Amino acid sequence: MADSIILSIFAEKLELQKNGSVAMACNLSIITINYNGLEDTCELIDSIPFDDEYSLEVIVVDNASRNDEAAVVAQRYPQVRVIRSEKNLGFAGGNNLGIRAARGKYIFLVNNDTVFRQFNVKRLIDRLESSDRIGVVCPKIRFSWGDNPIQYTGYTPLSRITLRNRSIGFGEEDRGQYDTAHSTPYAHGAAMMLKREVIDKAGLMPECYFLYYEELDWSLMITRAGYEIWYEPDCTIYHKESQSTGQSSPLKTYYITRNRLLFVSRNVSGVNKYLSYCFLVAFSASKGIVVQLLKGRFKQAAAICRGVRDFLTISNQKL
C-alpha cells in the first residue's frame, strides 16, 4: 500500500516519555476521513477541544484528495496526526488506515462533515464501560441546518427479504422524545465509538463495499462477535448532510445497487438469500431502470445496470 504518512510534532511529544520509551499516549482516538473536503475537516477539528480534560488524539486520513490537503491540515493543526493515502481507499479502507495507526483505548469514527457543539464524548465512553457486552455506541445525530432536525437515534431492523429499514426519529424536531439510551441493531457510519477490543475480535470494517453499506455489515460482524450496539442521547453531533437529497448521483446509484446485493451475499442465507436477490434484481433494479429511463436520466439507469452486472462479476470471489 503506497501511503505517505505525515505525523505531527504533537504526536511525537505524546509518544515519547522522558526516558525515551514509547507508551500508549491517549485514551481516545478520533478518526475522520478527508476527501476534497478541507473546509469541513477544519471546521470539525476546530470543534474539538485540545485540553487536559480529554486524553485524545485526532487522526485525519486524507483519502487521495486532488490537492495535498493532508499537508494543509498538518500545517494548520500541528496537534493533529495526519495520514496521506495516495490511493482512494473508500470509506472503510480510509477508516481502517486510521484505526491501524490509532493508539487509543476507544476509537471514535466521525464524518468530516460533522461538528461538535458540546464535546461531551465522555457520555459515550461511560455507556461503553457500563457493560462488557456493549462494544459500540453512537451519539444522537442531528442535521446542522434549520432547527437541527433529527437524523439518527437508532435504527429499526432490516426487513428479511427487502432489506429495508429506517432511522428512528429521522426528520423530526428534537423535543426530547428520544432521550432514552437503548440498544440498536446497527451503528451509524457518521459517528460511532468502539472499544478497541471489539475491533481486535470482530475485525476491521469490510473494504469490499468501498462506499455505502459497510457500517451495516460491520455492525453484524460486531454483533456476531458477541457485542451490543447502543444509542446514547447524552452526546449529540451535528451533520451537514444536505437538507434535500435531490437526484442521486450515478456514482451513489451504482454503489447502492451493487452493495445491496453484496450485503445479501455476505449476510443472508437459505431461501431468504434467493428471495432477496429476486426482489432486488427482478423488482427493485428493474423498476429503477424503467423509472430513470422514463425521466430521461440515462446515466442513472446505466448505473443501476452496472451495479447489477458488477455484483454478478464478483459474486464468485471470496469477499
C-alpha positions as protocol buffer text, in pm:
chain_id: "A"
residue {
  index: 1
  type: MET
  ca { x: 0 y: 0 z: 0 }
}
residue {
  index: 2
  type: ALA
  ca { x: 155 y: 326 z: -113 }
}
residue {
  index: 3
  type: ASP
  ca { x: 80 y: 553 z: 178 }
}
residue {
  index: 4
  type: SER
  ca { x: 286 y: 851 z: 282 }
}
residue {
  index: 5
  type: ILE
  ca { x: 235 y: 929 z: 649 }
}
residue {
  index: 6
  type: ILE
  ca { x: 278 y: 1273 z: 797 }
}
residue {
  index: 7
  type: LEU
  ca { x: 290 y: 1267 z: 1176 }
}
residue {
  index: 8
  type: SER
  ca { x: 263 y: 1593 z: 1366 }
}
residue {
  index: 9
  type: ILE
  ca { x: 510 y: 1713 z: 1625 }
}
residue {
  index: 10
  type: PHE
  ca { x: 232 y: 1681 z: 1882 }
}
residue {
  index: 11
  type: ALA
  ca { x: 200 y: 1310 z: 1812 }
}
residue {
  index: 12
  type: GLU
  ca { x: 570 y: 1258 z: 1875 }
}
residue {
  index: 13
  type: LYS
  ca { x: 553 y: 1451 z: 2201 }
}
residue {
  index: 14
  type: LEU
  ca { x: 267 y: 1236 z: 2316 }
}
residue {
  index: 15
  type: GLU
  ca { x: 453 y: 913 z: 2244 }
}
residue {
  index: 16
  type: LEU
  ca { x: 796 y: 986 z: 2381 }
}
residue {
  index: 17
  type: GLN
  ca { x: 847 y: 977 z: 2755 }
}
residue {
  index: 18
  type: LYS
  ca { x: 1144 y: 1132 z: 2933 }
}
residue {
  index: 19
  type: ASN
  ca { x: 1329 y: 803 z: 2939 }
}
residue {
  index: 20
  type: GLY
  ca { x: 1278 y: 762 z: 2565 }
}
residue {
  index: 21
  type: SER
  ca { x: 1030 y: 474 z: 2593 }
}
residue {
  index: 22
  type: VAL
  ca { x: 709 y: 458 z: 2390 }
}
residue {
  index: 23
  type: ALA
  ca { x: 376 y: 425 z: 2572 }
}
residue {
  index: 24
  type: MET
  ca { x: 6 y: 437 z: 2495 }
}
residue {
  index: 25
  type: ALA
  ca { x: -37 y: 811 z: 2461 }
}
residue {
  index: 26
  type: CYS
  ca { x: -411 y: 863 z: 2468 }
}
residue {
  index: 27
  type: ASN
  ca { x: -741 y: 726 z: 2585 }
}
residue {
  index: 28
  type: LEU
  ca { x: -947 y: 823 z: 2281 }
}
residue {
  index: 29
  type: SER
  ca { x: -863 y: 828 z: 1911 }
}
residue {
  index: 30
  type: ILE
  ca { x: -1092 y: 1039 z: 1691 }
}
residue {
  index: 31
  type: ILE
  ca { x: -1059 y: 940 z: 1326 }
}
residue {
  index: 32
  type: THR
  ca { x: -1205 y: 1124 z: 1028 }
}
residue {
  index: 33
  type: ILE
  ca { x: -1166 y: 1082 z: 652 }
}
residue {
  index: 34
  type: ASN
  ca { x: -1093 y: 1379 z: 429 }
}
residue {
  index: 35
  type: TYR
  ca { x: -1160 y: 1361 z: 56 }
}
residue {
  index: 36
  type: ASN
  ca { x: -1157 y: 1702 z: -112 }
}
residue {
  index: 37
  type: GLY
  ca { x: -1329 y: 1840 z: 196 }
}
residue {
  index: 38
  type: LEU
  ca { x: -1070 y: 2062 z: 361 }
}
residue {
  index: 39
  type: GLU
  ca { x: -1312 y: 2328 z: 484 }
}
residue {
  index: 40
  type: ASP
  ca { x: -1540 y: 2076 z: 652 }
}
residue {
  index: 41
  type: THR
  ca { x: -1247 y: 1889 z: 803 }
}
residue {
  index: 42
  type: CYS
  ca { x: -1106 y: 2208 z: 952 }
}
residue {
  index: 43
  type: GLU
  ca { x: -1443 y: 2303 z: 1100 }
}
residue {
  index: 44
  type: LEU
  ca { x: -1466 y: 1961 z: 1264 }
}
residue {
  index: 45
  type: ILE
  ca { x: -1116 y: 1993 z: 1412 }
}
residue {
  index: 46
  type: ASP
  ca { x: -1199 y: 2341 z: 1538 }
}
residue {
  index: 47
  type: SER
  ca { x: -1494 y: 2197 z: 1733 }
}
residue {
  index: 48
  type: ILE
  ca { x: -1271 y: 1952 z: 1923 }
}
residue {
  index: 49
  type: PRO
  ca { x: -1108 y: 2090 z: 2242 }
}
residue {
  index: 50
  type: PHE
  ca { x: -742 y: 2001 z: 2277 }
}
residue {
  index: 51
  type: ASP
  ca { x: -701 y: 2037 z: 2651 }
}
residue {
  index: 52
  type: ASP
  ca { x: -603 y: 1832 z: 2952 }
}
residue {
  index: 53
  type: GLU
  ca { x: -961 y: 1725 z: 3023 }
}
residue {
  index: 54
  type: TYR
  ca { x: -953 y: 1474 z: 2738 }
}
residue {
  index: 55
  type: SER
  ca { x: -662 y: 1244 z: 2672 }
}
residue {
  index: 56
  type: LEU
  ca { x: -713 y: 1217 z: 2298 }
}
residue {
  index: 57
  type: GLU
  ca { x: -555 y: 1214 z: 1957 }
}
residue {
  index: 58
  type: VAL
  ca { x: -718 y: 1330 z: 1636 }
}
residue {
  index: 59
  type: ILE
  ca { x: -626 y: 1144 z: 1318 }
}
residue {
  index: 60
  type: VAL
  ca { x: -714 y: 1280 z: 974 }
}
residue {
  index: 61
  type: VAL
  ca { x: -683 y: 1035 z: 686 }
}
residue {
  index: 62
  type: ASP
  ca { x: -660 y: 1219 z: 355 }
}
residue {
  index: 63
  type: ASN
  ca { x: -805 y: 974 z: 103 }
}
residue {
  index: 64
  type: ALA
  ca { x: -611 y: 1087 z: -206 }
}
residue {
  index: 65
  type: SER
  ca { x: -763 y: 1434 z: -233 }
}
residue {
  index: 66
  type: ARG
  ca { x: -688 y: 1607 z: -563 }
}
residue {
  index: 67
  type: ASN
  ca { x: -470 y: 1860 z: -385 }
}
residue {
  index: 68
  type: ASP
  ca { x: -242 y: 1768 z: -96 }
}
residue {
  index: 69
  type: GLU
  ca { x: -492 y: 1866 z: 172 }
}
residue {
  index: 70
  type: ALA
  ca { x: -305 y: 1649 z: 421 }
}
residue {
  index: 71
  type: ALA
  ca { x: -16 y: 1895 z: 415 }
}
residue {
  index: 72
  type: VAL
  ca { x: -253 y: 2185 z: 476 }
}
residue {
  index: 73
  type: VAL
  ca { x: -414 y: 2014 z: 776 }
}
residue {
  index: 74
  type: ALA
  ca { x: -73 y: 1922 z: 919 }
}
residue {
  index: 75
  type: GLN
  ca { x: 45 y: 2281 z: 889 }
}
residue {
  index: 76
  type: ARG
  ca { x: -269 y: 2437 z: 1038 }
}
residue {
  index: 77
  type: TYR
  ca { x: -307 y: 2182 z: 1318 }
}
residue {
  index: 78
  type: PRO
  ca { x: 27 y: 2056 z: 1450 }
}
residue {
  index: 79
  type: GLN
  ca { x: -164 y: 1878 z: 1729 }
}
residue {
  index: 80
  type: VAL
  ca { x: -333 y: 1650 z: 1473 }
}
residue {
  index: 81
  type: ARG
  ca { x: -191 y: 1329 z: 1329 }
}
residue {
  index: 82
  type: VAL
  ca { x: -230 y: 1330 z: 951 }
}
residue {
  index: 83
  type: ILE
  ca { x: -211 y: 1030 z: 719 }
}
residue {
  index: 84
  type: ARG
  ca { x: -197 y: 1081 z: 345 }
}
residue {
  index: 85
  type: SER
  ca { x: -307 y: 790 z: 127 }
}
residue {
  index: 86
  type: GLU
  ca { x: -201 y: 816 z: -236 }
}
residue {
  index: 87
  type: LYS
  ca { x: -496 y: 595 z: -332 }
}
residue {
  index: 88
  type: ASN
  ca { x: -864 y: 648 z: -254 }
}
residue {
  index: 89
  type: LEU
  ca { x: -929 y: 353 z: -25 }
}
residue {
  index: 90
  type: GLY
  ca { x: -1302 y: 417 z: 14 }
}
residue {
  index: 91
  type: PHE
  ca { x: -1487 y: 479 z: 338 }
}
residue {
  index: 92
  type: ALA
  ca { x: -1389 y: 152 z: 505 }
}
residue {
  index: 93
  type: GLY
  ca { x: -1032 y: 148 z: 376 }
}
residue {
  index: 94
  type: GLY
  ca { x: -968 y: 503 z: 491 }
}
residue {
  index: 95
  type: ASN
  ca { x: -1108 y: 436 z: 837 }
}
residue {
  index: 96
  type: ASN
  ca { x: -911 y: 114 z: 864 }
}
residue {
  index: 97
  type: LEU
  ca { x: -592 y: 302 z: 779 }
}
residue {
  index: 98
  type: GLY
  ca { x: -667 y: 539 z: 1066 }
}
residue {
  index: 99
  type: ILE
  ca { x: -757 y: 256 z: 1303 }
}
residue {
  index: 100
  type: ARG
  ca { x: -426 y: 80 z: 1236 }
}
residue {
  index: 101
  type: ALA
  ca { x: -241 y: 398 z: 1330 }
}
residue {
  index: 102
  type: ALA
  ca { x: -457 y: 479 z: 1634 }
}
residue {
  index: 103
  type: ARG
  ca { x: -331 y: 436 z: 1990 }
}
residue {
  index: 104
  type: GLY
  ca { x: -649 y: 499 z: 2186 }
}
residue {
  index: 105
  type: LYS
  ca { x: -839 y: 255 z: 2405 }
}
residue {
  index: 106
  type: TYR
  ca { x: -1154 y: 387 z: 2237 }
}
residue {
  index: 107
  type: ILE
  ca { x: -1189 y: 455 z: 1864 }
}
residue {
  index: 108
  type: PHE
  ca { x: -1436 y: 727 z: 1757 }
}
residue {
  index: 109
  type: LEU
  ca { x: -1506 y: 735 z: 1383 }
}
residue {
  index: 110
  type: VAL
  ca { x: -1673 y: 1057 z: 1268 }
}
residue {
  index: 111
  type: ASN
  ca { x: -1754 y: 1201 z: 926 }
}
residue {
  index: 112
  type: ASN
  ca { x: -1555 y: 1508 z: 839 }
}
residue {
  index: 113
  type: ASP
  ca { x: -1881 y: 1697 z: 766 }
}
residue {
  index: 114
  type: THR
  ca { x: -1989 y: 1675 z: 1130 }
}
residue {
  index: 115
  type: VAL
  ca { x: -1925 y: 1919 z: 1415 }
}
residue {
  index: 116
  type: PHE
  ca { x: -1946 y: 1915 z: 1793 }
}
residue {
  index: 117
  type: ARG
  ca { x: -2125 y: 2192 z: 1976 }
}
residue {
  index: 118
  type: GLN
  ca { x: -2076 y: 2036 z: 2317 }
}
residue {
  index: 119
  type: PHE
  ca { x: -1786 y: 1795 z: 2335 }
}
residue {
  index: 120
  type: ASN
  ca { x: -1938 y: 1562 z: 2593 }
}
residue {
  index: 121
  type: VAL
  ca { x: -1797 y: 1242 z: 2446 }
}
residue {
  index: 122
  type: LYS
  ca { x: -1734 y: 1111 z: 2797 }
}
residue {
  index: 123
  type: ARG
  ca { x: -2101 y: 1010 z: 2795 }
}
residue {
  index: 124
  type: LEU
  ca { x: -2022 y: 771 z: 2512 }
}
residue {
  index: 125
  type: ILE
  ca { x: -1728 y: 623 z: 2699 }
}
residue {
  index: 126
  type: ASP
  ca { x: -1942 y: 586 z: 3012 }
}
residue {
  index: 127
  type: ARG
  ca { x: -2201 y: 396 z: 2810 }
}
residue {
  index: 128
  type: LEU
  ca { x: -1935 y: 165 z: 2666 }
}
residue {
  index: 129
  type: GLU
  ca { x: -1800 y: 97 z: 3012 }
}
residue {
  index: 130
  type: SER
  ca { x: -2143 y: 33 z: 3164 }
}
residue {
  index: 131
  type: SER
  ca { x: -2139 y: -326 z: 3036 }
}
residue {
  index: 132
  type: ASP
  ca { x: -1884 y: -571 z: 2900 }
}
residue {
  index: 133
  type: ARG
  ca { x: -2137 y: -662 z: 2632 }
}
residue {
  index: 134
  type: ILE
  ca { x: -2160 y: -310 z: 2488 }
}
residue {
  index: 135
  type: GLY
  ca { x: -1897 y: -276 z: 2217 }
}
residue {
  index: 136
  type: VAL
  ca { x: -2020 y: 19 z: 2009 }
}
residue {
  index: 137
  type: VAL
  ca { x: -2211 y: 334 z: 2092 }
}
residue {
  index: 138
  type: CYS
  ca { x: -2347 y: 608 z: 1866 }
}
residue {
  index: 139
  type: PRO
  ca { x: -2445 y: 959 z: 1973 }
}
residue {
  index: 140
  type: LYS
  ca { x: -2764 y: 1134 z: 1876 }
}
residue {
  index: 141
  type: ILE
  ca { x: -2712 y: 1275 z: 1525 }
}
residue {
  index: 142
  type: ARG
  ca { x: -2893 y: 1591 z: 1422 }
}
residue {
  index: 143
  type: PHE
  ca { x: -2870 y: 1782 z: 1099 }
}
residue {
  index: 144
  type: SER
  ca { x: -2673 y: 2106 z: 1123 }
}
residue {
  index: 145
  type: TRP
  ca { x: -2920 y: 2310 z: 920 }
}
residue {
  index: 146
  type: GLY
  ca { x: -3251 y: 2477 z: 1010 }
}
residue {
  index: 147
  type: ASP
  ca { x: -3385 y: 2380 z: 1350 }
}
residue {
  index: 148
  type: ASN
  ca { x: -3148 y: 2083 z: 1359 }
}
residue {
  index: 149
  type: PRO
  ca { x: -3396 y: 1802 z: 1297 }
}
residue {
  index: 150
  type: ILE
  ca { x: -3303 y: 1450 z: 1399 }
}
residue {
  index: 151
  type: GLN
  ca { x: -3110 y: 1226 z: 1162 }
}
residue {
  index: 152
  type: TYR
  ca { x: -3044 y: 926 z: 1388 }
}
residue {
  index: 153
  type: THR
  ca { x: -3148 y: 796 z: 1728 }
}
residue {
  index: 154
  type: GLY
  ca { x: -3102 y: 429 z: 1641 }
}
residue {
  index: 155
  type: TYR
  ca { x: -3216 y: 203 z: 1358 }
}
residue {
  index: 156
  type: THR
  ca { x: -3502 y: -38 z: 1309 }
}
residue {
  index: 157
  type: PRO
  ca { x: -3402 y: -390 z: 1196 }
}
residue {
  index: 158
  type: LEU
  ca { x: -3368 y: -464 z: 825 }
}
residue {
  index: 159
  type: SER
  ca { x: -3665 y: -648 z: 679 }
}
residue {
  index: 160
  type: ARG
  ca { x: -3578 y: -1007 z: 595 }
}
residue {
  index: 161
  type: ILE
  ca { x: -3638 y: -1003 z: 217 }
}
residue {
  index: 162
  type: THR
  ca { x: -3641 y: -642 z: 100 }
}
residue {
  index: 163
  type: LEU
  ca { x: -3361 y: -529 z: 334 }
}
residue {
  index: 164
  type: ARG
  ca { x: -3533 y: -203 z: 416 }
}
residue {
  index: 165
  type: ASN
  ca { x: -3522 y: -23 z: 749 }
}
residue {
  index: 166
  type: ARG
  ca { x: -3543 y: 330 z: 883 }
}
residue {
  index: 167
  type: SER
  ca { x: -3356 y: 566 z: 1108 }
}
residue {
  index: 168
  type: ILE
  ca { x: -3563 y: 627 z: 1421 }
}
residue {
  index: 169
  type: GLY
  ca { x: -3675 y: 989 z: 1450 }
}
residue {
  index: 170
  type: PHE
  ca { x: -3548 y: 1090 z: 1107 }
}
residue {
  index: 171
  type: GLY
  ca { x: -3661 y: 1443 z: 1017 }
}
residue {
  index: 172
  type: GLU
  ca { x: -3842 y: 1502 z: 1346 }
}
residue {
  index: 173
  type: GLU
  ca { x: -3796 y: 1803 z: 1569 }
}
residue {
  index: 174
  type: ASP
  ca { x: -3594 y: 1709 z: 1874 }
}
residue {
  index: 175
  type: ARG
  ca { x: -3832 y: 1754 z: 2166 }
}
residue {
  index: 176
  type: GLY
  ca { x: -3652 y: 1507 z: 2387 }
}
residue {
  index: 177
  type: GLN
  ca { x: -3873 y: 1219 z: 2271 }
}
residue {
  index: 178
  type: TYR
  ca { x: -3566 y: 1003 z: 2203 }
}
residue {
  index: 179
  type: ASP
  ca { x: -3362 y: 1086 z: 2511 }
}
residue {
  index: 180
  type: THR
  ca { x: -3351 y: 732 z: 2648 }
}
residue {
  index: 181
  type: ALA
  ca { x: -3046 y: 519 z: 2570 }
}
residue {
  index: 182
  type: HIS
  ca { x: -3120 y: 185 z: 2407 }
}
residue {
  index: 183
  type: SER
  ca { x: -2965 y: -94 z: 2204 }
}
residue {
  index: 184
  type: THR
  ca { x: -2992 y: -75 z: 1828 }
}
residue {
  index: 185
  type: PRO
  ca { x: -2914 y: -331 z: 1556 }
}
residue {
  index: 186
  type: TYR
  ca { x: -2682 y: -105 z: 1355 }
}
residue {
  index: 187
  type: ALA
  ca { x: -2436 y: 174 z: 1414 }
}
residue {
  index: 188
  type: HIS
  ca { x: -2442 y: 492 z: 1206 }
}
residue {
  index: 189
  type: GLY
  ca { x: -2131 y: 546 z: 995 }
}
residue {
  index: 190
  type: ALA
  ca { x: -2132 y: 922 z: 1054 }
}
residue {
  index: 191
  type: ALA
  ca { x: -2044 y: 883 z: 1423 }
}
residue {
  index: 192
  type: MET
  ca { x: -1962 y: 562 z: 1607 }
}
residue {
  index: 193
  type: MET
  ca { x: -1734 y: 488 z: 1902 }
}
residue {
  index: 194
  type: LEU
  ca { x: -1590 y: 142 z: 1965 }
}
residue {
  index: 195
  type: LYS
  ca { x: -1380 y: -32 z: 2223 }
}
residue {
  index: 196
  type: ARG
  ca { x: -1050 y: -136 z: 2069 }
}
residue {
  index: 197
  type: GLU
  ca { x: -1106 y: -494 z: 2186 }
}
residue {
  index: 198
  type: VAL
  ca { x: -1416 y: -509 z: 1963 }
}
residue {
  index: 199
  type: ILE
  ca { x: -1208 y: -444 z: 1653 }
}
residue {
  index: 200
  type: ASP
  ca { x: -950 y: -697 z: 1767 }
}
residue {
  index: 201
  type: LYS
  ca { x: -1222 y: -962 z: 1798 }
}
residue {
  index: 202
  type: ALA
  ca { x: -1465 y: -875 z: 1516 }
}
residue {
  index: 203
  type: GLY
  ca { x: -1213 y: -746 z: 1262 }
}
residue {
  index: 204
  type: LEU
  ca { x: -1176 y: -423 z: 1069 }
}
residue {
  index: 205
  type: MET
  ca { x: -1451 y: -264 z: 861 }
}
residue {
  index: 206
  type: PRO
  ca { x: -1511 y: -467 z: 542 }
}
residue {
  index: 207
  type: GLU
  ca { x: -1346 y: -293 z: 248 }
}
residue {
  index: 208
  type: CYS
  ca { x: -1524 y: -476 z: -35 }
}
residue {
  index: 209
  type: TYR
  ca { x: -1808 y: -219 z: -41 }
}
residue {
  index: 210
  type: PHE
  ca { x: -1591 y: 93 z: -97 }
}
residue {
  index: 211
  type: LEU
  ca { x: -1890 y: 320 z: -35 }
}
residue {
  index: 212
  type: TYR
  ca { x: -2227 y: 254 z: 139 }
}
residue {
  index: 213
  type: TYR
  ca { x: -2341 y: -48 z: 343 }
}
residue {
  index: 214
  type: GLU
  ca { x: -2004 y: -115 z: 507 }
}
residue {
  index: 215
  type: GLU
  ca { x: -2116 y: 4 z: 852 }
}
residue {
  index: 216
  type: LEU
  ca { x: -2426 y: -219 z: 836 }
}
residue {
  index: 217
  type: ASP
  ca { x: -2212 y: -518 z: 752 }
}
residue {
  index: 218
  type: TRP
  ca { x: -1962 y: -425 z: 1023 }
}
residue {
  index: 219
  type: SER
  ca { x: -2245 y: -393 z: 1273 }
}
residue {
  index: 220
  type: LEU
  ca { x: -2343 y: -753 z: 1201 }
}
residue {
  index: 221
  type: MET
  ca { x: -1981 y: -867 z: 1232 }
}
residue {
  index: 222
  type: ILE
  ca { x: -1966 y: -698 z: 1572 }
}
residue {
  index: 223
  type: THR
  ca { x: -2292 y: -846 z: 1700 }
}
residue {
  index: 224
  type: ARG
  ca { x: -2184 y: -1193 z: 1581 }
}
residue {
  index: 225
  type: ALA
  ca { x: -1871 y: -1144 z: 1790 }
}
residue {
  index: 226
  type: GLY
  ca { x: -2097 y: -1113 z: 2095 }
}
residue {
  index: 227
  type: TYR
  ca { x: -2124 y: -736 z: 2139 }
}
residue {
  index: 228
  type: GLU
  ca { x: -2419 y: -499 z: 2157 }
}
residue {
  index: 229
  type: ILE
  ca { x: -2456 y: -165 z: 1978 }
}
residue {
  index: 230
  type: TRP
  ca { x: -2616 y: 122 z: 2170 }
}
residue {
  index: 231
  type: TYR
  ca { x: -2753 y: 468 z: 2106 }
}
residue {
  index: 232
  type: GLU
  ca { x: -2658 y: 728 z: 2368 }
}
residue {
  index: 233
  type: PRO
  ca { x: -2862 y: 1054 z: 2362 }
}
residue {
  index: 234
  type: ASP
  ca { x: -2645 y: 1245 z: 2610 }
}
residue {
  index: 235
  type: CYS
  ca { x: -2396 y: 1323 z: 2336 }
}
residue {
  index: 236
  type: THR
  ca { x: -2502 y: 1494 z: 2013 }
}
residue {
  index: 237
  type: ILE
  ca { x: -2312 y: 1551 z: 1692 }
}
residue {
  index: 238
  type: TYR
  ca { x: -2435 y: 1773 z: 1408 }
}
residue {
  index: 239
  type: HIS
  ca { x: -2420 y: 1654 z: 1048 }
}
residue {
  index: 240
  type: LYS
  ca { x: -2407 y: 1885 z: 747 }
}
residue {
  index: 241
  type: GLU
  ca { x: -2571 y: 1638 z: 512 }
}
residue {
  index: 242
  type: SER
  ca { x: -2790 y: 1824 z: 264 }
}
residue {
  index: 243
  type: GLN
  ca { x: -3147 y: 1925 z: 353 }
}
residue {
  index: 244
  type: SER
  ca { x: -3266 y: 1781 z: 25 }
}
residue {
  index: 245
  type: THR
  ca { x: -3129 y: 1454 z: -108 }
}
residue {
  index: 246
  type: GLY
  ca { x: -3232 y: 1561 z: -458 }
}
residue {
  index: 247
  type: GLN
  ca { x: -3136 y: 1347 z: -754 }
}
residue {
  index: 248
  type: SER
  ca { x: -2884 y: 1085 z: -650 }
}
residue {
  index: 249
  type: SER
  ca { x: -2559 y: 1086 z: -842 }
}
residue {
  index: 250
  type: PRO
  ca { x: -2488 y: 795 z: -1078 }
}
residue {
  index: 251
  type: LEU
  ca { x: -2195 y: 704 z: -852 }
}
residue {
  index: 252
  type: LYS
  ca { x: -2421 y: 672 z: -548 }
}
residue {
  index: 253
  type: THR
  ca { x: -2683 y: 483 z: -750 }
}
residue {
  index: 254
  type: TYR
  ca { x: -2418 y: 239 z: -870 }
}
residue {
  index: 255
  type: TYR
  ca { x: -2281 y: 159 z: -525 }
}
residue {
  index: 256
  type: ILE
  ca { x: -2623 y: 135 z: -360 }
}
residue {
  index: 257
  type: THR
  ca { x: -2736 y: -111 z: -629 }
}
residue {
  index: 258
  type: ARG
  ca { x: -2421 y: -323 z: -620 }
}
residue {
  index: 259
  type: ASN
  ca { x: -2375 y: -316 z: -244 }
}
residue {
  index: 260
  type: ARG
  ca { x: -2731 y: -419 z: -153 }
}
residue {
  index: 261
  type: LEU
  ca { x: -2668 y: -739 z: -346 }
}
residue {
  index: 262
  type: LEU
  ca { x: -2323 y: -772 z: -193 }
}
residue {
  index: 263
  type: PHE
  ca { x: -2471 y: -731 z: 154 }
}
residue {
  index: 264
  type: VAL
  ca { x: -2717 y: -1013 z: 81 }
}
residue {
  index: 265
  type: SER
  ca { x: -2439 y: -1242 z: -40 }
}
residue {
  index: 266
  type: ARG
  ca { x: -2242 y: -1187 z: 282 }
}
residue {
  index: 267
  type: ASN
  ca { x: -2520 y: -1182 z: 540 }
}
residue {
  index: 268
  type: VAL
  ca { x: -2833 y: -1364 z: 424 }
}
residue {
  index: 269
  type: SER
  ca { x: -2860 y: -1742 z: 399 }
}
residue {
  index: 270
  type: GLY
  ca { x: -3101 y: -2011 z: 286 }
}
residue {
  index: 271
  type: VAL
  ca { x: -3411 y: -1939 z: 85 }
}
residue {
  index: 272
  type: ASN
  ca { x: -3420 y: -1576 z: 204 }
}
residue {
  index: 273
  type: LYS
  ca { x: -3098 y: -1507 z: 13 }
}
residue {
  index: 274
  type: TYR
  ca { x: -3254 y: -1606 z: -319 }
}
residue {
  index: 275
  type: LEU
  ca { x: -3579 y: -1428 z: -239 }
}
residue {
  index: 276
  type: SER
  ca { x: -3377 y: -1113 z: -168 }
}
residue {
  index: 277
  type: TYR
  ca { x: -3186 y: -1150 z: -493 }
}
residue {
  index: 278
  type: CYS
  ca { x: -3513 y: -1186 z: -682 }
}
residue {
  index: 279
  type: PHE
  ca { x: -3662 y: -880 z: -516 }
}
residue {
  index: 280
  type: LEU
  ca { x: -3354 y: -661 z: -562 }
}
residue {
  index: 281
  type: VAL
  ca { x: -3292 y: -756 z: -926 }
}
residue {
  index: 282
  type: ALA
  ca { x: -3627 y: -853 z: -1075 }
}
residue {
  index: 283
  type: PHE
  ca { x: -3831 y: -587 z: -895 }
}
residue {
  index: 284
  type: SER
  ca { x: -3623 y: -309 z: -740 }
}
residue {
  index: 285
  type: ALA
  ca { x: -3349 y: -274 z: -1003 }
}
residue {
  index: 286
  type: SER
  ca { x: -3581 y: -335 z: -1297 }
}
residue {
  index: 287
  type: LYS
  ca { x: -3829 y: -80 z: -1169 }
}
residue {
  index: 288
  type: GLY
  ca { x: -3549 y: 167 z: -1107 }
}
residue {
  index: 289
  type: ILE
  ca { x: -3419 y: 133 z: -1462 }
}
residue {
  index: 290
  type: VAL
  ca { x: -3764 y: 191 z: -1612 }
}
residue {
  index: 291
  type: VAL
  ca { x: -3834 y: 492 z: -1389 }
}
residue {
  index: 292
  type: GLN
  ca { x: -3499 y: 653 z: -1470 }
}
residue {
  index: 293
  type: LEU
  ca { x: -3543 y: 596 z: -1844 }
}
residue {
  index: 294
  type: LEU
  ca { x: -3890 y: 750 z: -1838 }
}
residue {
  index: 295
  type: LYS
  ca { x: -3744 y: 1054 z: -1663 }
}
residue {
  index: 296
  type: GLY
  ca { x: -3463 y: 1078 z: -1917 }
}
residue {
  index: 297
  type: ARG
  ca { x: -3197 y: 1001 z: -1658 }
}
residue {
  index: 298
  type: PHE
  ca { x: -2996 y: 768 z: -1877 }
}
residue {
  index: 299
  type: LYS
  ca { x: -2680 y: 783 z: -1664 }
}
residue {
  index: 300
  type: GLN
  ca { x: -2882 y: 675 z: -1361 }
}
residue {
  index: 301
  type: ALA
  ca { x: -3033 y: 382 z: -1550 }
}
residue {
  index: 302
  type: ALA
  ca { x: -2688 y: 280 z: -1673 }
}
residue {
  index: 303
  type: ALA
  ca { x: -2554 y: 300 z: -1316 }
}
residue {
  index: 304
  type: ILE
  ca { x: -2818 y: 51 z: -1198 }
}
residue {
  index: 305
  type: CYS
  ca { x: -2727 y: -187 z: -1480 }
}
residue {
  index: 306
  type: ARG
  ca { x: -2357 y: -160 z: -1396 }
}
residue {
  index: 307
  type: GLY
  ca { x: -2429 y: -221 z: -1030 }
}
residue {
  index: 308
  type: VAL
  ca { x: -2609 y: -549 z: -1103 }
}
residue {
  index: 309
  type: ARG
  ca { x: -2351 y: -653 z: -1362 }
}
residue {
  index: 310
  type: ASP
  ca { x: -2053 y: -586 z: -1139 }
}
residue {
  index: 311
  type: PHE
  ca { x: -2208 y: -774 z: -849 }
}
residue {
  index: 312
  type: LEU
  ca { x: -2258 y: -1076 z: -1072 }
}
residue {
  index: 313
  type: THR
  ca { x: -1895 y: -1044 z: -1182 }
}
residue {
  index: 314
  type: ILE
  ca { x: -1758 y: -1051 z: -827 }
}
residue {
  index: 315
  type: SER
  ca { x: -2020 y: -1280 z: -668 }
}
residue {
  index: 316
  type: ASN
  ca { x: -1799 y: -1589 z: -700 }
}
residue {
  index: 317
  type: GLN
  ca { x: -1498 y: -1418 z: -547 }
}
residue {
  index: 318
  type: LYS
  ca { x: -1411 y: -1456 z: -180 }
}
residue {
  index: 319
  type: LEU
  ca { x: -1528 y: -1140 z: -6 }
}
